[in-house]
Amino acid sequence: TTPTFLTYILLIVLSLLHISLPSMVLEVTALAGGANGFLAMLSIGILFDIRLPKTGAKDLFLLLITRYGLKFCMAFCVFLLPLPAAVKQGLMVVLVAPIASSAPLLTENAGADGQLSAIANSISIPLSIVAMSFMLSISG
């Protein structure tokens, strides 16, 4: 029922029917879409505050350990699949990608701890860069 989800559904239907939007609509939406990255980083910056209570630090540690532990297990399973090397590399890199930049805002809207989500998001970026490099080097 959210406007974003309904827009995705509408655009998927239009794409399946091979109906394209007028260029004027695409130009206006491209301008708004270009601001998305900035708005996502702004929301992370607003929610980012490194001062967590001890329970928050424990939750953050458990979240990241669970996330990357499961992702490395899934990547190992992908590594064992009889797929071309390029497909394996793509899947393994996608598995260890950073947390979506919209996660803190969605977490906050859901009534959960947006600050914890913003910190996890910020920490996941450098961790994922290292993990992606590692995945590419072992799947080469």
MODELLER restraints for C-alpha pairs under 7 A, 6 or more apart:
rsr = mdl.restraints
at = mdl.atoms
rsr.add(forms.Gaussian(group=physical.xy_distance, feature=features.Distance(at['CA:14:A'], at['CA:20:A']), mean=6.96, stdev=0.5))
rsr.add(forms.Gaussian(group=physical.xy_distance, feature=features.Distance(at['CA:40:A'], at['CA:101:A']), mean=5.67, stdev=0.5))
rsr.add(forms.Gaussian(group=physical.xy_distance, feature=features.Distance(at['CA:40:A'], at['CA:102:A']), mean=5.83, stdev=0.5))
rsr.add(forms.Gaussian(group=physical.xy_distance, feature=features.Distance(at['CA:43:A'], at['CA:105:A']), mean=6.57, stdev=0.5))
rsr.add(forms.Gaussian(group=physical.xy_distance, feature=features.Distance(at['CA:44:A'], at['CA:104:A']), mean=6.44, stdev=0.5))
rsr.add(forms.Gaussian(group=physical.xy_distance, feature=features.Distance(at['CA:44:A'], at['CA:118:A']), mean=5.24, stdev=0.5))
rsr.add(forms.Gaussian(group=physical.xy_distance, feature=features.Distance(at['CA:47:A'], at['CA:114:A']), mean=6.48, stdev=0.5))
rsr.add(forms.Gaussian(group=physical.xy_distance, feature=features.Distance(at['CA:47:A'], at['CA:115:A']), mean=5.04, stdev=0.5))
rsr.add(forms.Gaussian(group=physical.xy_distance, feature=features.Distance(at['CA:47:A'], at['CA:118:A']), mean=5.93, stdev=0.5))
rsr.add(forms.Gaussian(group=physical.xy_distance, feature=features.Distance(at['CA:48:A'], at['CA:115:A']), mean=5.81, stdev=0.5))
rsr.add(forms.Gaussian(group=physical.xy_distance, feature=features.Distance(at['CA:48:A'], at['CA:118:A']), mean=5.47, stdev=0.5))
rsr.add(forms.Gaussian(group=physical.xy_distance, feature=features.Distance(at['CA:48:A'], at['CA:119:A']), mean=5.80, stdev=0.5))
rsr.add(forms.Gaussian(group=physical.xy_distance, feature=features.Distance(at['CA:49:A'], at['CA:115:A']), mean=6.70, stdev=0.5))
rsr.add(forms.Gaussian(group=physical.xy_distance, feature=features.Distance(at['CA:50:A'], at['CA:119:A']), mean=6.98, stdev=0.5))
rsr.add(forms.Gaussian(group=physical.xy_distance, feature=features.Distance(at['CA:56:A'], at['CA:116:A']), mean=6.92, stdev=0.5))
rsr.add(forms.Gaussian(group=physical.xy_distance, feature=features.Distance(at['CA:60:A'], at['CA:116:A']), mean=6.67, stdev=0.5))
rsr.add(forms.Gaussian(group=physical.xy_distance, feature=features.Distance(at['CA:60:A'], at['CA:120:A']), mean=6.46, stdev=0.5))
rsr.add(forms.Gaussian(group=physical.xy_distance, feature=features.Distance(at['CA:71:A'], at['CA:95:A']), mean=5.84, stdev=0.5))
rsr.add(forms.Gaussian(group=physical.xy_distance, feature=features.Distance(at['CA:71:A'], at['CA:96:A']), mean=6.09, stdev=0.5))
rsr.add(forms.Gaussian(group=physical.xy_distance, feature=features.Distance(at['CA:75:A'], at['CA:92:A']), mean=5.14, stdev=0.5))
rsr.add(forms.Gaussian(group=physical.xy_distance, feature=features.Distance(at['CA:75:A'], at['CA:95:A']), mean=6.64, stdev=0.5))
rsr.add(forms.Gaussian(group=physical.xy_distance, feature=features.Distance(at['CA:78:A'], at['CA:88:A']), mean=6.31, stdev=0.5))
rsr.add(forms.Gaussian(group=physical.xy_distance, feature=features.Distance(at['CA:78:A'], at['CA:92:A']), mean=6.91, stdev=0.5))
rsr.add(forms.Gaussian(group=physical.xy_distance, feature=features.Distance(at['CA:79:A'], at['CA:88:A']), mean=6.21, stdev=0.5))
rsr.add(forms.Gaussian(group=physical.xy_distance, feature=features.Distance(at['CA:85:A'], at['CA:139:A']), mean=6.90, stdev=0.5))
rsr.add(forms.Gaussian(group=physical.xy_distance, feature=features.Distance(at['CA:85:A'], at['CA:140:A']), mean=6.95, stdev=0.5))
rsr.add(forms.Gaussian(group=physical.xy_distance, feature=features.Distance(at['CA:89:A'], at['CA:136:A']), mean=5.98, stdev=0.5))
rsr.add(forms.Gaussian(group=physical.xy_distance, feature=features.Distance(at['CA:89:A'], at['CA:139:A']), mean=5.93, stdev=0.5))
rsr.add(forms.Gaussian(group=physical.xy_distance, feature=features.Distance(at['CA:92:A'], at['CA:135:A']), mean=6.19, stdev=0.5))
rsr.add(forms.Gaussian(group=physical.xy_distance, feature=features.Distance(at['CA:93:A'], at['CA:132:A']), mean=5.16, stdev=0.5))
rsr.add(forms.Gaussian(group=physical.xy_distance, feature=features.Distance(at['CA:93:A'], at['CA:135:A']), mean=6.36, stdev=0.5))
rsr.add(forms.Gaussian(group=physical.xy_distance, feature=features.Distance(at['CA:96:A'], at['CA:128:A']), mean=5.74, stdev=0.5))
rsr.add(forms.Gaussian(group=physical.xy_distance, feature=features.Distance(at['CA:96:A'], at['CA:131:A']), mean=6.27, stdev=0.5))
rsr.add(forms.Gaussian(group=physical.xy_distance, feature=features.Distance(at['CA:96:A'], at['CA:132:A']), mean=6.23, stdev=0.5))
rsr.add(forms.Gaussian(group=physical.xy_distance, feature=features.Distance(at['CA:97:A'], at['CA:128:A']), mean=5.52, stdev=0.5))
rsr.add(forms.Gaussian(group=physical.xy_distance, feature=features.Distance(at['CA:98:A'], at['CA:124:A']), mean=5.20, stdev=0.5))
rsr.add(forms.Gaussian(group=physical.xy_distance, feature=features.Distance(at['CA:98:A'], at['CA:125:A']), mean=5.11, stdev=0.5))
rsr.add(forms.Gaussian(group=physical.xy_distance, feature=features.Distance(at['CA:98:A'], at['CA:128:A']), mean=5.34, stdev=0.5))
rsr.add(forms.Gaussian(group=physical.xy_distance, feature=features.Distance(at['CA:99:A'], at['CA:121:A']), mean=5.38, stdev=0.5))
rsr.add(forms.Gaussian(group=physical.xy_distance, feature=features.Distance(at['CA:99:A'], at['CA:124:A']), mean=6.23, stdev=0.5))
rsr.add(forms.Gaussian(group=physical.xy_distance, feature=features.Distance(at['CA:101:A'], at['CA:121:A']), mean=6.89, stdev=0.5))
rsr.add(forms.Gaussian(group=physical.xy_distance, feature=features.Distance(at['CA:103:A'], at['CA:117:A']), mean=6.73, stdev=0.5))
rsr.add(forms.Gaussian(group=physical.xy_distance, feature=features.Distance(at['CA:104:A'], at['CA:114:A']), mean=5.02, stdev=0.5))
rsr.add(forms.Gaussian(group=physical.xy_distance, feature=features.Distance(at['CA:104:A'], at['CA:117:A']), mean=4.90, stdev=0.5))
rsr.add(forms.Gaussian(group=physical.xy_distance, feature=features.Distance(at['CA:104:A'], at['CA:118:A']), mean=4.99, stdev=0.5))
rsr.add(forms.Gaussian(group=physical.xy_distance, feature=features.Distance(at['CA:105:A'], at['CA:114:A']), mean=6.64, stdev=0.5))
rsr.add(forms.Gaussian(group=physical.xy_distance, feature=features.Distance(at['CA:107:A'], at['CA:113:A']), mean=6.55, stdev=0.5))
rsr.add(forms.Gaussian(group=physical.xy_distance, feature=features.Distance(at['CA:107:A'], at['CA:114:A']), mean=5.35, stdev=0.5))
rsr.add(forms.Gaussian(group=physical.xy_distance, feature=features.Distance(at['CA:107:A'], at['CA:117:A']), mean=6.79, stdev=0.5))
rsr.add(forms.Gaussian(group=physical.xy_distance, feature=features.Distance(at['CA:108:A'], at['CA:114:A']), mean=4.45, stdev=0.5))
